Amino acid sequence: MPAKMTVDVKESSMDEHKALGVMRTMVDGGQLTDPESARGKLLQTAAHLFRNKGFERTTVRDLASAVGIQSGSIFHHFKSKDEILRAVMEETIHYNTAMMRASLEEASTVRERVLALIRCELQSIMGGSGEAMAVLVYEWRSLSAEGQAHVLALRDVYEQIWLQVLGEAKAAGYIRGDVFITRRFLTGALSWTTTWFRAQGSLTLEELAEEALLMVLKSD
């Protein structure tokens, strides 16, 4: 079964409350599809199938069968399979960008701000949006040129938030090297955690984020 865009079981109740609040605000504002709606369930199923079967190998019939509807019913929500792929990617970036901004509002120090972004990115990879995030990475070339340009613009907004906060850390003396390169290294390290981190293990997501922070920033 595809995972809903929900928070991970190891997140704190405060984080869960925040995530649900962000989601509800975005749904109410028309920026995100309600995950409980027919369209929302279709997007979740699409993310699951695109991640596990691949975009090219997933047919409209596969999507319809997994959701439990007729193939033609899909086109009441989307014009094509390509449009579904683009929606999966766009909504994932919108949601995770909003989560980052909400987390930064609660962080007062530079270290807290960097930690907030690390936690958000780990949660986006490990949590309910993990399959959609993987689709964003691995099915990028399946988008049309127009779709790639639009998704890239959204991704740039996401990355600029990271670069701004890492720039603050550098200005405060916590980072010695180039901010852009630091971000590239961090992107790879956080993404790779999916190959070895186990939610049922002894290390929590919060503890993992703290470990990552120690590697990125110099101590006071």
C-alpha positions as CSV (number, residue, x, y, z in Angstrom):
1,M,0.0,0.0,0.0
2,P,1.3,3.5,-0.7
3,A,2.3,5.7,2.2
4,K,0.1,8.7,3.0
5,M,1.8,12.0,3.2
6,T,1.9,11.8,7.0
7,V,4.6,12.2,9.6
8,D,6.8,9.4,10.7
9,V,5.9,7.4,13.8
10,K,9.1,8.6,15.6
11,E,8.3,12.2,15.2
12,S,7.3,14.1,18.4
13,S,3.7,15.0,18.9
14,M,4.7,18.7,18.5
15,D,6.2,17.9,15.1
16,E,3.2,15.9,14.1
17,H,0.9,18.8,15.1
18,K,3.0,21.2,13.1
19,A,3.1,19.0,10.0
20,L,-0.7,18.5,10.1
21,G,-1.2,22.2,10.6
22,V,1.0,23.1,7.6
23,M,-0.7,20.5,5.5
24,R,-4.2,21.7,6.4
25,T,-3.3,25.3,5.7
26,M,-1.9,24.4,2.3
27,V,-5.0,22.3,1.5
28,D,-7.3,25.1,2.5
29,G,-5.2,27.5,0.4
30,G,-5.4,25.3,-2.6
31,Q,-1.6,24.7,-2.6
32,L,-1.9,21.0,-1.8
33,T,-4.3,18.3,-2.6
34,D,-6.3,16.9,0.3
35,P,-4.7,13.4,0.9
36,E,-8.1,12.0,1.8
37,S,-9.7,13.2,-1.5
38,A,-9.9,11.0,-4.6
39,R,-7.3,13.1,-6.3
40,G,-5.0,13.0,-3.2
41,K,-5.3,9.2,-3.0
42,L,-4.4,9.0,-6.7
43,L,-1.3,11.1,-6.2
44,Q,-0.2,8.9,-3.2
45,T,-0.7,5.8,-5.3
46,A,1.1,7.2,-8.2
47,A,4.1,8.1,-6.0
48,H,4.2,4.5,-4.7
49,L,4.0,2.9,-8.2
50,F,6.4,5.4,-9.9
51,R,8.9,4.7,-7.1
52,N,8.6,1.0,-7.1
53,K,7.7,0.2,-10.7
54,G,9.1,3.2,-12.5
55,F,7.2,5.9,-14.3
56,E,7.6,4.4,-17.8
57,R,6.5,0.9,-16.7
58,T,3.5,2.2,-14.8
59,T,0.4,2.3,-16.9
60,V,-2.8,4.3,-16.4
61,R,-4.5,0.9,-16.0
62,D,-2.0,0.1,-13.1
63,L,-2.9,3.4,-11.4
64,A,-6.6,2.9,-11.8
65,S,-6.5,-0.7,-10.6
66,A,-4.4,0.3,-7.5
67,V,-6.9,3.1,-6.6
68,G,-9.9,1.0,-7.4
69,I,-11.4,3.0,-10.2
70,Q,-11.9,2.7,-14.0
71,S,-9.1,3.9,-16.2
72,G,-11.2,6.6,-17.7
73,S,-11.9,8.1,-14.3
74,I,-8.3,9.1,-13.8
75,F,-8.8,11.7,-16.6
76,H,-11.4,13.5,-14.5
77,H,-8.5,14.6,-12.3
78,F,-5.5,14.7,-14.7
79,K,-5.1,15.1,-18.4
80,S,-2.3,12.5,-18.7
81,K,0.1,10.3,-16.8
82,D,2.7,13.0,-17.4
83,E,0.6,15.5,-15.5
84,I,0.3,13.1,-12.6
85,L,4.0,12.8,-12.4
86,R,4.5,16.6,-12.4
87,A,1.8,17.0,-9.7
88,V,3.5,14.5,-7.5
89,M,6.8,16.4,-7.8
90,E,5.3,19.9,-7.4
91,E,3.2,19.1,-4.4
92,T,6.1,17.4,-2.7
93,I,8.4,20.4,-3.1
94,H,5.6,22.8,-2.1
95,Y,4.9,20.8,1.1
96,N,8.5,20.3,2.2
97,T,9.4,24.0,1.5
98,A,6.4,25.0,3.6
99,M,7.6,22.7,6.4
100,M,11.1,24.2,6.3
101,R,9.7,27.7,6.6
102,A,7.4,26.7,9.5
103,S,10.3,25.1,11.3
104,L,12.6,28.1,10.8
105,E,10.0,30.3,12.4
106,E,10.4,28.4,15.6
107,A,14.2,28.4,15.6
108,S,16.0,31.3,17.2
109,T,19.7,30.6,16.9
110,V,21.8,29.7,13.9
111,R,22.5,26.2,15.1
112,E,18.7,25.7,15.7
113,R,18.0,26.9,12.2
114,V,20.5,24.5,10.6
115,L,19.2,21.7,12.7
116,A,15.6,22.5,11.7
117,L,16.4,22.2,8.0
118,I,18.3,18.9,8.6
119,R,15.3,17.5,10.5
120,C,12.9,18.6,7.8
121,E,15.0,17.1,5.0
122,L,15.4,13.8,6.8
123,Q,11.7,13.7,7.5
124,S,10.9,14.4,3.9
125,I,13.1,11.4,2.9
126,M,12.1,9.0,5.6
127,G,8.5,10.0,6.3
128,G,5.3,9.9,4.4
129,S,6.6,12.0,1.5
130,G,9.6,9.7,1.1
131,E,8.3,7.9,-2.0
132,A,7.4,11.1,-3.7
133,M,10.8,12.5,-2.9
134,A,12.4,9.5,-4.5
135,V,10.3,10.0,-7.6
136,L,11.4,13.6,-7.7
137,V,15.1,12.4,-7.8
138,Y,14.9,9.3,-10.0
139,E,12.1,10.2,-12.4
140,W,13.3,13.7,-13.2
141,R,14.2,12.9,-16.8
142,S,10.7,11.6,-17.4
143,L,9.2,15.1,-17.2
144,S,8.7,17.2,-20.3
145,A,11.1,20.1,-20.8
146,E,8.4,22.5,-19.6
147,G,7.7,20.3,-16.5
148,Q,11.4,20.2,-15.7
149,A,11.8,24.0,-15.9
150,H,8.8,24.5,-13.6
151,V,9.9,21.9,-11.0
152,L,13.5,23.2,-11.1
153,A,12.2,26.7,-10.3
154,L,10.4,25.3,-7.3
155,R,13.5,23.3,-6.3
156,D,15.6,26.5,-6.5
157,V,13.3,28.2,-3.9
158,Y,13.9,25.2,-1.6
159,E,17.6,25.3,-2.1
160,Q,17.9,29.0,-1.6
161,I,16.4,28.6,1.9
162,W,19.2,26.1,2.6
163,L,21.9,28.4,1.2
164,Q,20.6,31.4,3.1
165,V,20.7,29.5,6.4
166,L,24.1,27.9,5.8
167,G,25.3,31.4,4.8
168,E,24.2,32.6,8.2
169,A,26.1,29.7,9.8
170,K,29.2,30.7,7.8
171,A,28.9,34.3,8.8
172,A,28.7,33.2,12.5
173,G,31.9,31.2,12.1
174,Y,30.3,27.7,12.2
175,I,31.3,26.8,8.6
176,R,34.7,27.3,7.1
177,G,34.3,26.1,3.6
178,D,32.1,27.1,0.7
179,V,28.4,27.2,1.5
180,F,27.3,25.7,-1.9
181,I,29.7,22.8,-1.6
182,T,28.7,22.2,2.0
183,R,25.1,22.0,0.8
184,R,26.0,19.5,-1.9
185,F,27.9,17.3,0.5
186,L,25.0,17.5,3.0
187,T,22.4,16.7,0.3
188,G,24.3,13.5,-0.6
189,A,24.8,12.4,3.0
190,L,21.2,12.9,4.0
191,S,19.8,11.2,0.9
192,W,22.1,8.2,1.5
193,T,20.6,7.6,4.9
194,T,17.7,5.7,3.3
195,T,20.2,2.9,2.6
196,W,21.1,2.2,6.2
197,F,18.8,4.0,8.6
198,R,16.0,1.9,10.2
199,A,13.1,3.6,11.9
200,Q,12.7,0.6,14.2
201,G,16.4,0.8,15.3
202,S,17.9,2.4,18.4
203,L,18.6,5.7,16.7
204,T,15.7,8.2,16.4
205,L,15.3,10.6,13.6
206,E,16.0,13.5,16.0
207,E,19.2,11.8,17.1
208,L,20.2,11.3,13.5
209,A,19.6,15.0,12.8
210,E,21.8,15.9,15.8
211,E,24.6,13.7,14.5
212,A,24.4,15.4,11.1
213,L,24.5,18.8,12.7
214,L,27.8,17.8,14.5
215,M,29.4,17.0,11.2
216,V,28.3,20.2,9.5
217,L,28.9,22.9,12.1
218,K,31.9,23.6,14.2
219,S,31.3,23.5,17.9
220,D,31.0,26.7,19.9
